[in-house]
Structures are given as C-alpha cells and as structure tokens.
Amino acid sequence: MEQSPDGTRVVLVGGTTETARRDGISAAGADPELMNQTPGADAEVITYGRPVRADAVPVSPTGCPTPALVTRAVRELLGFETVVVDGGLADPTGAPTVSVGAGVGRDIAEQDPVPTAHGAFEAARQFGRALPADEVWLAETIPGGTTTALGVLRALGEDAMVSSSLPSNPTGQKERVVDEGLAASSLEPGDAAGDPKRAVRRMGDPVLATLAGMTVGAVESDTPVTLAGGTQQIAAAALVRHAGYEGRLGVATTAYVADDETATFRESAAALDLDVTVTDPGFEQSDHVGMERFVAGEAKEGAGMGGALALADRAGIPMADVRARFAAVYDRLLGEQVATDSTDASARDRP
C-alpha cells in the first residue's frame, strides 16, 4: 500500500437505526438480522482488508457486495489514512473506533428516535475540531440511512428526495414512514428549520448527528471537509447549513447516485451551495460478477465509495486500475466466503 502523500483523513462513521428493520427499506445486508453487522463489517474491511469480528462480508439479498470493497480497493492503491467513529453501532466492530457517545437509533416512528443526538453532535464537534488533518473526507455506513435522511430533510423544511440501495427506490414507502415519524414527534415539515439538533433527534439517526457535528467542528478549525456519499450526506450538509455554517463545503458521490432520476441529488446539492464531485467507476465496462449489481442500480453508494473514487481520480489513478483492484478484493474476500458457505451447506446436507 502506497502512503497518500497529503494529510488526507477519511473518517468512516458507522451506526444503526431500527428503521432499517422495516421490510423493503434497505438492501444493506443479506437479511434483517445481518444488517446490524454491516457497519462494523464495513469498518473492518476498510481498515484490515477483511472481516475480523463480523461473520461475513456484507452483501445484499441479491448478492451485491458492500461498497466498502470499493473504498478498500482504492485505499490499497492510494494508502489514505482512515479513522472509524462509532456513531451508534448495534454490534461491536474489530476496527479501532472513536466514541462520541452515540446510542443505537430507534425507529423514526417513535417520538424520540435519537435521544443521544445532542451529546453525540457536541462530542463529534470537539473531535472534528481537534482532528489533525489537511483535509477530512467524511463517510457513512448505516442501513436504512436514506429513510432517516429524508426524515431530517423534511423536519428542516428541505424539499428533496433521497436515493436508495435498492434498484427500485421505494419513495412512497419512505414518505409514509417519514409521515409516521413527523406525527409521532408532533412536527410539521419545516418545524425544525434552524434547529439541526432537534431535527436529527426527532427524525434522524445517530450517524447524521455525528457527521454534522464532526463537520461543524472541522470547519471551525479551518479544515476543509468533503462529505463522501450520496443523499444521506445531503441531509448531513443540510444540518450543517441549518447550524449556521455558510462557508465552502464539498460532497463527493458516485454517478449511480447523481444520475438517479428518483432522487434529487444535484438539485439539493445546488440548493445547499455544495461543491459537487461525481465519479463514475465504469463498472459497465467489466463483466466481473462483483460489478454487475452496481450496474443494475443496487447499492449505488456507501462506506465512502464516492469519496474514495474521487480521491483516486484526483491522484491520477485510472478507473481501470480501480476496477481491477476491486475485482481482486472481491475475489479474495467473497470467493473465500462463497467457498465457506458451500462447505457449510454440504456439511449440513450429510446424513
């Protein structure tokens, strides 16, 4: 691994919301029980190159690999520094983590789904202010996070639509869940405008509280911040803007999110005055099985994938090299996993 020459730190905030347990909300895990492992497993894959405490590499029910494999592939090519922040993990991770006191997020249809939001925001703010770096790229991993992001956007009064890890974006279902949450919290759209901590406590998730706090802290110390992700990072940016920060703020995502016609990524980024970077990994140019589901519209983003691709592009690394390394990471990890699963299945079938 070649060490990145600049003081770039990629910070992965991992957490959980029980909103993800609703049927049809998220594809960030093979089944609802495994979804709780996804954030910790993503952190391990990016940090160590393989799962350590997690049982397996996260895949969707249809076999789409976690975007963390893309981030890991770029890290192997570029060698950027990483930090993992516990933004409400339900299952522990083997990756070293920084704690900001974030608890697991409840379903947003509950009255107070993120009771630790205020404390996590302030602790993350202090950490972001003190983190030594020339620039910070903030990434996230939280199943169900686009639905809670929509909840935050509505609470703030932002007219936007989020993307999805599913090929077909369940926008109607997400709107209904958000309506349930607004009713449970006795909020109308826009009632939390200018009050980001209230918005994320009543309608969000602990990862958004942590991302927003870290961003505010970093920019207070004049550290440039890029939000590495899709429409969840649009919600994080909205929280930062509603906290009063009007300065420069970047967002880096994949072409899969930026070109998603069911979402409003570009329009929302423009409304929030964000510097936008969109990178296309060109997965359609490969016939590798690991890239097929991305091309079909699954996953799209997450675990810093868009930011990692942007860093690779900025460093002059061809996307062909990224695809080749991603294929190697996939074969190394999921090839082993498939073989293990097959062995276990054969053992179970023996009389």
Summary of the structure (lengths in Angstrom):
residues: 351
radius of gyration: 18.6
end to end distance: 46.8
largest distance: 67.2
contacts: 1411
relative contact order: 0.17
helix: 48%
strand: 12%
